[in-house]
Amino acid sequence: MSTVKVGIIGIGGYGMYHLDGVEAMEKDKVARLSAVAEINYKDNSEKIEELKARGVAYYQDWQDIFKEELGLVTIATPIPFHREMVVEALKRDLNVVCEKPAAATIQDVQAMVDAEDASKGICEIGYKHVNGTAFKRLNDLMYRDRLGAPKDIVVVGLLQRQDSYFSRSSWAGKLMLGDRFALDGPMTNAMSHLVNHALYLAHPEHGVLAEPKSVRAELYRAHSQIEVEDTECINVKCSNGVNIFIYLTYCASGELPLANRYIELVCENGTAKWTMENTLTVHYNDGSREEYDYRVYGKPSTELMIRNMADIASGKKGEPFSPLRESKKVVLSTNGAYYSSKSIFKIPDDFITRKEERDSVSTIVKGLEDLILKAANNRELFSDMDIPWAKKTEEFDLTGFSEFRLDDLEL
Ligand SMILES: NC(=O)c1ccc[n+]([C@@H]2O[C@H](COP(=O)([O-])OP(=O)(O)OC[C@H]3O[C@@H](n4cnc5c(N)ncnc54)[C@H](O)[C@@H]3O)[C@@H](O)[C@H]2O)c1
């Protein structure tokens, strides 16, 4: 099997994990880093010069990376650029790993899927945990073992994002970046993983997501300087009958560990809880219990994902962990959430605490964590509860939905 020549677009943010992954693969001669493209030379000059000294080509304009003869391109640039970069790579019949989510809107993902259909290359989206041992074990326990299929899936994501998070990049917290969609809220960016994983676990086959049928959602905003939502509750009904309830926020009371981002499943013969730490606890209805602590993946999950695609690029048989085509269902659900909510409702200042801490400012919605746990427990949206700032919304039918338009919304 030949060594795959890899190009990375965007190395200054999450792309540093792509760099680490490819560098680790170089040691086993699975891959060789041939080129990187990074628009911001100034802030990344040290790394870029180090790579150039090792013989890696550097380009400031990402289109120039295709001058190199590559087998695999990985993309870790802001969401608004995913569409054009993936489409260009696929036009050249290259294999692609693109960070999550595939894109912000359904029309952008469709354009990427169309490009894949016309290409010899394939594209994987960076939902890295789905290859985790605990995650795969959960899928097997439900569909190939005694836990049984899920009926309800409850997703909780408690995170705090300070003002500095939103000022780090021009697209952070924005609806658009120029004429490209960003929709950079919790469900689209940081916790897009959880939306993907819930749909993944709602379908028996590894790598296939359940089809979302309708969405009822409420989008809220407490941070003052952003355009998108920072708190949301979403009910996605899948065509196979699985009911998914999602509660996400960037306004939690402090810096919480990864275990506060989790998925609970009510299955035929028991319940299960998977956390983003990659741990799994199962309680069976007969009183027995199983616990899996797979916190260590063996190798970093991003490396495993890129390694898998490098194997495919070098001709080895295999499938992407998270195929682009499937991740369309994630974007359908999140776009549908906007259409159900229609607006992003401002949480009144009386219910918010702003605190100067850790060299920035935190925005905390008072009592939100308890409200989320209660809502999750009762499978309710916030407006179904006695919450003064909550607003009722209508269910949105996703049948035939093919274009996200800001003009359709009151944002
Ligand atoms: N898998 C994960 O756990 C995880 C975690 C964080 C971010 N991400 C994803 O990674 C992607 C990037 O997010 P980020 O927060 O690192 O973004 P960022 O704004 O920090 O940008 C990443 C890098 O891309 C570069 N870049 C921007 N535009 C470019 C262009 N046109 N050409 C070349 N380089 C360009 C930037 O200069 C920067 O160095 C997003 O899709 C995000 O959702 C994934």
The ligand as a MOL file (V3000), in Angstrom:
LIG
                    3D

  0  0  0     0  0            999 V3000
M  V30 BEGIN CTAB
M  V30 COUNTS 44 48 0 0 0
M  V30 BEGIN ATOM
M  V30 1 N -14.1200 18.1370 15.7950 0
M  V30 2 C -14.0820 19.0060 16.7810 0
M  V30 3 O -14.1430 18.6440 17.9500 0
M  V30 4 C -13.9420 20.4700 16.4470 0
M  V30 5 C -13.5670 21.3910 17.4280 0
M  V30 6 C -13.4450 22.7340 17.0630 0
M  V30 7 C -13.7160 23.1340 15.7600 0
M  V30 8 N -14.1120 22.2020 14.8430 0 CHG=1
M  V30 9 C -14.4440 22.5970 13.4570 0
M  V30 10 O -13.2720 23.0080 12.7850 0
M  V30 11 C -13.6050 23.9940 11.7870 0
M  V30 12 C -12.7350 25.2330 12.0220 0
M  V30 13 O -13.0950 25.8240 13.2560 0
M  V30 14 P -12.0480 26.7690 14.0190 0
M  V30 15 O -12.7350 27.1810 15.2580 0
M  V30 16 O -10.7280 26.1090 14.0650 0 CHG=-1
M  V30 17 O -12.0220 28.0160 13.0060 0
M  V30 18 P -11.0150 29.2670 12.9430 0
M  V30 19 O -11.8100 30.4900 12.6920 0
M  V30 20 O -10.0730 29.2200 14.0900 0
M  V30 21 O -10.2420 28.9690 11.5790 0
M  V30 22 C -9.4380 27.8470 11.3960 0
M  V30 23 C -8.2500 28.1920 10.5130 0
M  V30 24 O -8.6860 28.3260 9.1540 0
M  V30 25 C -7.9850 29.4460 8.5900 0
M  V30 26 N -8.7520 29.9410 7.4570 0
M  V30 27 C -9.8590 30.7010 7.4930 0
M  V30 28 N -10.2720 30.9530 6.2420 0
M  V30 29 C -9.4020 30.3490 5.4150 0
M  V30 30 C -9.2890 30.2810 3.9990 0
M  V30 31 N -10.1750 30.8640 3.1840 0
M  V30 32 N -8.2550 29.5910 3.4650 0
M  V30 33 C -7.3400 28.9790 4.2940 0
M  V30 34 N -7.3980 29.0390 5.6490 0
M  V30 35 C -8.4030 29.7120 6.1790 0
M  V30 36 C -7.9140 30.4340 9.7380 0
M  V30 37 O -6.9160 31.4260 9.5200 0
M  V30 38 C -7.5870 29.5130 10.8930 0
M  V30 39 O -6.2010 29.3260 11.0220 0
M  V30 40 C -15.1010 24.2510 11.9370 0
M  V30 41 O -15.7880 23.4680 11.0100 0
M  V30 42 C -15.4050 23.7830 13.3490 0
M  V30 43 O -16.7460 23.3740 13.5260 0
M  V30 44 C -14.1930 20.8970 15.1640 0
M  V30 END ATOM
M  V30 BEGIN BOND
M  V30 1 1 1 2
M  V30 2 2 2 3
M  V30 3 1 2 4
M  V30 4 1 4 5
M  V30 5 2 4 44
M  V30 6 2 5 6
M  V30 7 1 6 7
M  V30 8 2 7 8
M  V30 9 1 8 9
M  V30 10 1 8 44
M  V30 11 1 9 10
M  V30 12 1 9 42
M  V30 13 1 10 11
M  V30 14 1 11 12
M  V30 15 1 11 40
M  V30 16 1 12 13
M  V30 17 1 13 14
M  V30 18 2 14 15
M  V30 19 1 14 16
M  V30 20 1 14 17
M  V30 21 1 17 18
M  V30 22 2 18 19
M  V30 23 1 18 20
M  V30 24 1 18 21
M  V30 25 1 21 22
M  V30 26 1 22 23
M  V30 27 1 23 24
M  V30 28 1 23 38
M  V30 29 1 24 25
M  V30 30 1 25 26
M  V30 31 1 25 36
M  V30 32 1 26 27
M  V30 33 1 26 35
M  V30 34 2 27 28
M  V30 35 1 28 29
M  V30 36 1 29 30
M  V30 37 2 29 35
M  V30 38 1 30 31
M  V30 39 2 30 32
M  V30 40 1 32 33
M  V30 41 2 33 34
M  V30 42 1 34 35
M  V30 43 1 36 37
M  V30 44 1 36 38
M  V30 45 1 38 39
M  V30 46 1 40 41
M  V30 47 1 40 42
M  V30 48 1 42 43
M  V30 END BOND
M  V30 END CTAB
M  END
